[in-house]
Amino acid sequence: MKKVLAVFAHPDDESFGPGGTLGLWAKQGAEIHLLCATHGEAGQGTGLGEIRSEELRAAGKILGIKKIEFLDFKDGRIDNQDLAKLEKIITAKIKAVRPNIILTFDLNGVSGHLDQIAVASATTQAFRKTKIAKRLYYFTIPKFFSDMVKDYFIYFPDGKLPEEVDEKIDVSLVWEKRILAMDQHQSQKKDIENIKKKLKLGNKEEWFTVRRLSPQ
């Protein structure tokens, strides 16, 4: 691969999700661009969006991401009216970067967050219409991870069984880098600790379903 375009909804999606894969691909020489739909400003405290944006920039440097762009959609408020605009922006970025691979969350948003579902949906449409990237990677989690989630603040969908994924990427070579990137998101410290506990119970790999470009 030469170029990767990663598209997520919030700062920390990249590190709490496929951070190991992004770090590994960068280590292997890929040029990685990241679009973040929001600044993650929803929640308590003033200036949270600026704090979380800086946390993403710090994590991006650790993972080797070349360029990060924020799209300025409202955190927690991406809805049907935003989808067409979001798709156009992602489409334009695909045409500008011309990535070999696009990476986003599973269509269920992994955690069920509606922002993440919207971003994954818009990214899928842009991938399908542009026909530039050869593959679209959807990050997902094992079902035994989702089974450990109790009383989450939103509906949390089931993860995947081993036979339901297309690719499992061994990220053991960049594991410490992945954890260090997660640690940059200190505004989300509670989530960091919860995710680390789950990661200790699994293998150092990340799971994906993959959509390939249809033949012309």
N, C-alpha and C positions, 0 to 999 in steps of 0.2 A: 504494500500500500504506500501511497505517497501523501495523500491529503485526507483528513478526516474532519467532518463537520459534526459536532455534538450539539444537540439542542435540548435545553432543559427549562424548567419553569422558575426555579428558585436558586439562589446561592445556597450551596451545600448539596444540591442534587448530584452534582458531578462527583463529589468525594464520598458521600454516603451511598451513592449508587456504584457506577462502574469506574471508580477512581483508579483501581488497579489496572484495568484494561487501558485507560487513557495514559497512565504512566508508562505502561509496558510498550504501547505503540509509539509513544514519544521517544522512549529509550531505543527503540528499533529504527528510529529515523523519520517517523511520520510527522507531517506538519499538521498540527491540530488547532482548529478554530472552534470557539464555543459561543453559542448564542444563549443568553439567559433572558427569558421573557420578562421577569420582574426583578425588583431589587429586594424582594423578601421583606417589605416594610410592614406587613400586617403583624400586629401583636403589641405588646406593651412596650412603652418607652419611646421617647422622641429620638429621631435620628437613626432608628434601627435600620432603615434601608441603606444608609451610607455605611454603617458599621458592617452589615452583611455583604455589601458590595466589596468592601476592602478585604473582608475575609475570603471572598471568592478569588480576588486577585492574588492574595498570598498563597492560597491553595493551588491556583493555576500555575504559579511559578514553580512550586514544588513538583507538580505533575508534568511540567514541561509543555504546557499549553502555550501556543504562540500568540494567540489573540483572543480576547474576551470582549464581547459586545453585549450591552444591555438594551432591551427593546422597550422598556418603560411601560409595559402593561401593569395594571394594578394587581398587586398580590391578593389572591383569594377572590378575584372578580373577573377572571377570564371567562367569558360566556359565549353563546352562539353568535352574538353580534361581532365579537372580536375574531372569530375563527377565520373569516375571509381575509381580514387585514393581516393576521398572523401568517396565514398561508402565503400571501403575496410577499411578505418580508423574507420568509424562509426560502421561497422560490428564488427571489433576487439574490440571496446570499449563495445559494447553490450554484447559480449561473456565474457568479463572480469568483467563487473559490474553486468550483469544479472538483468537488471531492470524489475520491474513489469509494469512500464509505461514509454513511451517515449513521449516527448513533443517537438514540433517544430512549425514553422509558417505554415499557410494555404499554399496550393500548389500554390496560386497566389502571394505568398510572402507578403501578406497583403498590403504593399505599392507598390508592383510591382517591387521592386528592384531585378535585375537578380541574385545577390548573394544569396538573400533569397529564391528565387525560386529554385536555384540549390541545396541549402542545404536541403530544404524541400523534393525535389525529391530524393536526395541521401539517406536521412533518411528514406523515405518511402520504398525504395528498400531494405535497410538494415533491417528494421523491418519485411518486408515480407519474406526475405530469412532466417533470423536467427530463427524466430518463437520462440523467448524467451519472449519478453514483451507481455503482454496480450492485451494492448491497446496502440494506438497511438493517442495522442491528437494534433489536429491542432488548434492553436490559430487564431482567426479571430476577426473582428470588426463589429459592427452594420452598416447597410447601412447609417443610418443618420449621423454616424461619417464620412464615406467616402464622403458623399454628401457635407460636410462642407469644404473639401479640395479643394482649388482653386489654379491654377497655380503652382502645384507641379513640381519639376525639372524633374521628370520622370512620365510616365503613372501610374496613381493611380487607381487600379481596384475597383469595387463596393464591399462594405461589404455585410454582410448577413442580410436577414430578419429573424425575430424571429423563424419562422417555419422551417428555413433552418439549424438551429444549433441543436446539439444533447445534449449539456450540458451547463448550465449557472451556473457559480460558484460564490457564494456570498463571496466577499473578504472584507466585511466591517470590520471584526475583525482585519485585518492587513492593513487597508487602509493607516494609517499614516506611517507605515513601507514601504509600496509600494511607497508613495510619497517621502519619505526620500531616498530610493534607486534611484529613478529617479534623485533626486537633486545631486547625486554623479557625474553625467555625465555633469559637468559644461562646458566641451568643446563643448557640444551640447545645450547650454543654450537656444537658439532660439527655438529649437524643444521642449524642456522641457515646455516652456511657452505656446506654441501652444497646446501641448497635455493636459496640465492642464486645459486649457479653455474648451476643448471638454469633458474632464472627468467630469467637473462640471455639464454638461447637461445630463448626464446619471446616471444610477443606479450604485452602487458599486459592479459590477459583471463583470466577464470576460466570453467571449463566445468561445465555441469550437465545432468543428465537431470531431467525434471520429471514428476511424477505429479499429475494434476488430479482434483479432487473429482468423483466420478461423479454424474450427475443423480439426483435423488430419484425 
